[in-house]
Amino acid sequence: MPYPSFHPQVVLIGDVLEKFTLLQPLVINFEQRDEGRIIASDEIFYMYGKGLTLQEAVRDYLSSLSEYYSLIESHNDAPSIGLFSYLQTYLQRK
């Protein structure tokens, strides 16, 4: 498999979405699949996004991360509260 024509990682921090801010750096890894799709993922929350470009993959990743935030924010069981508290050390609503 040929080497990708992009850096295998980027670091996101700050205002990354209209309604959310990343409070600490989050490393995003990239993989290129055989069909040309790019996968953006992290090794902390195990979220991923995909797209035909790096920008599409990161946008999809951030959409998944914000959906995860909304999902666990709405649950009141002990495991969800723990996950949400940890997520908030990285991501918070503006």
C-alpha positions in Angstrom: 0.0 0.0 0.0 1.5 3.4 -0.9 2.2 6.0 1.7 -0.6 8.6 2.2 0.0 12.1 0.8 -1.0 13.7 4.1 0.2 13.7 7.7 -1.1 10.7 9.7 -2.1 12.9 12.6 -3.4 16.4 13.6 -4.1 17.9 17.0 -7.4 19.7 17.6 -8.0 22.3 20.3 -10.2 25.3 20.9 -13.3 26.2 19.0 -13.8 23.3 16.7 -17.5 23.3 16.4 -20.2 26.0 16.5 -21.5 24.9 19.9 -18.4 23.2 21.4 -14.9 23.9 22.5 -12.1 21.5 23.0 -10.4 22.4 26.3 -7.3 20.3 25.8 -5.5 18.8 22.8 -7.1 15.9 21.1 -4.9 13.9 18.6 -6.8 12.7 15.5 -5.3 9.9 13.5 -5.9 9.4 9.8 -6.0 6.2 7.7 -6.6 5.9 4.0 -8.7 3.0 3.0 -8.4 1.1 -0.3 -11.6 2.7 -1.7 -10.1 6.1 -1.2 -12.0 7.0 1.9 -10.1 8.6 4.8 -10.9 7.6 8.4 -10.3 10.2 11.2 -10.3 8.7 14.7 -9.0 9.2 18.2 -7.6 6.8 20.8 -9.4 8.4 23.8 -13.1 8.3 23.0 -12.8 5.8 20.2 -14.9 8.0 17.9 -14.4 8.1 14.1 -15.4 10.0 11.0 -15.0 9.3 7.3 -14.8 11.3 4.1 -13.2 11.6 0.8 -10.9 14.4 2.1 -9.2 15.2 5.4 -11.7 18.0 6.0 -14.7 15.8 5.4 -13.3 13.1 7.7 -12.6 15.6 10.5 -16.1 17.2 10.1 -17.7 13.8 10.3 -15.5 12.9 13.3 -16.5 16.1 15.1 -20.1 15.4 14.3 -19.8 12.0 15.9 -18.1 13.4 19.0 -20.8 16.0 19.5 -23.5 13.4 19.1 -21.7 11.2 21.7 -21.7 14.2 24.0 -25.4 14.8 23.6 -26.2 11.1 24.0 -24.3 10.5 27.3 -25.3 13.9 28.6 -28.9 12.8 28.6 -28.3 9.6 30.7 -28.3 9.6 34.5 -26.8 6.1 35.2 -23.5 5.9 37.0 -21.4 4.7 34.0 -22.8 7.5 31.8 -22.2 10.1 34.4 -18.5 9.0 34.7 -18.1 9.0 30.9 -19.7 12.4 30.6 -17.5 13.9 33.4 -14.4 12.6 31.6 -15.6 13.8 28.2 -16.2 17.3 29.7 -12.5 17.5 30.6 -12.0 17.7 26.8 -15.2 19.0 25.3 -17.6 21.6 26.6 -20.6 23.5 25.3 -20.0 27.2 24.6 
